[in-house]
């Protein structure tokens, strides 16, 4: 019975020590992104559905970033872009989207 109590006490102390160490170290800083100096704007093609209009605008944005001198494929990820703006204009027949964002790479 005494051995079980000692084992539990040692385990509890080990867990508390690990937690204290993690708190003392603090959060790990996120990797800083390297971003372009100017935002890129790309227009998609008109589409019957908003989701396809967005996909087309995003694809055109990525293509424009890849083709821009000094940027390239490592910057062409919409999810990493900063200061993004997704504007979609809907009419009776279709939707057209325009995406603007500052390309960034990890």
C-alpha positions in Angstrom: 0.0 0.0 0.0 2.8 2.4 0.9 4.6 1.6 -2.4 1.5 2.6 -4.4 1.3 5.9 -2.6 5.0 6.6 -3.1 4.7 5.8 -6.8 1.7 8.1 -7.2 3.5 10.9 -5.3 6.6 10.6 -7.6 4.4 10.6 -10.7 2.5 13.6 -9.5 5.7 15.5 -8.8 7.1 14.6 -12.2 4.0 15.9 -13.9 4.0 19.1 -11.9 7.7 19.6 -12.7 7.0 19.2 -16.4 4.2 21.7 -16.3 6.3 24.2 -14.4 9.1 23.8 -17.0 6.6 24.4 -19.8 5.2 27.5 -18.1 8.7 28.8 -17.5 9.7 28.4 -21.1 6.6 30.2 -22.3 5.0 29.9 -25.7 7.1 29.1 -28.7 7.3 32.1 -31.1 5.6 31.6 -34.5 7.9 31.6 -37.5 7.9 35.1 -39.1 6.7 35.3 -42.6 8.6 37.0 -45.3 6.1 39.1 -47.3 6.2 41.0 -50.6 6.2 44.8 -50.5 3.1 45.2 -52.6 -0.3 43.5 -52.6 -1.4 41.5 -55.7 -4.9 41.9 -57.1 -6.5 39.3 -59.4 -9.9 39.0 -60.9 -11.6 35.7 -61.6 -14.0 34.9 -64.4 -17.8 35.2 -64.0 -19.4 32.0 -62.7 -22.9 30.8 -61.9 -21.9 29.8 -58.4 -20.1 32.0 -55.8 -17.8 29.1 -54.7 -16.5 28.6 -58.2 -16.1 32.4 -58.7 -13.9 32.4 -55.6 -11.9 29.4 -56.7 -11.2 31.1 -60.1 -10.1 34.4 -58.4 -7.9 32.5 -56.0 -6.3 30.5 -58.9 -5.7 33.7 -60.9 -4.2 35.4 -57.8 -1.8 32.4 -57.3 -0.9 32.4 -61.0 -0.2 36.2 -61.0 2.0 35.8 -57.9 4.0 33.0 -59.5 4.5 35.1 -62.6 5.6 38.2 -60.6 9.3 38.9 -60.7 11.0 38.4 -57.3 8.1 36.3 -55.9 7.4 32.9 -57.4 5.7 29.7 -56.2 6.8 30.0 -52.6 4.7 33.1 -52.2 1.7 31.8 -54.1 -0.3 30.5 -51.1 -3.5 32.4 -50.4 -3.7 31.0 -46.9 -0.4 32.6 -46.0 -1.2 36.0 -47.6 -1.7 38.9 -45.3 -4.2 41.8 -45.5 -6.4 39.8 -47.8 -9.6 41.1 -49.3 -12.1 38.9 -51.1 -14.7 40.9 -53.0 -17.5 39.2 -54.9 -20.0 41.0 -57.1 -23.3 39.1 -57.7 -25.6 39.8 -60.5 -28.7 38.0 -61.8 -26.8 35.6 -64.0 -23.4 35.2 -62.3 -20.8 36.1 -59.6 -17.4 37.7 -60.2 -14.7 37.8 -57.5 -11.6 39.9 -57.1 -9.0 38.9 -54.6 -6.3 41.2 -53.2 -3.6 40.1 -50.8 0.0 40.6 -49.8 1.9 37.4 -50.8 4.0 35.8 -48.0 6.3 32.8 -47.7 7.3 30.9 -44.6 
